[in-house]
Amino acid sequence: MTWFNKQSRLIQILLLLIPVVNWIVEIVVRWDTFLKKGGILRLVICILVTIPSGIAFGWIDLVWVLLFGKFFLQ
């Protein structure tokens, strides 16, 4: 379980609302999950999140965390 999932829902939402912070959080959490669990799909998502256009994943994950309490495809 990543450090992000241990935070309260309010902190998670706040971290995902700030544009640059959400991208950094997204990168850290995605790569941490990949290193712990592995998998081709997680690797592809990590690479897509790392490139500058990966900022869109942060906004998708903001909605996903609001609805389901975890990152999309985590």
Secondary structure by P-SEA (a helix, b strand, c coil): ccccccccaaaaaaaaacaaaaaaaaaaaaaaaaaacccaaaaaaaaaaacccaaaaaaaaaaaaacccccccc
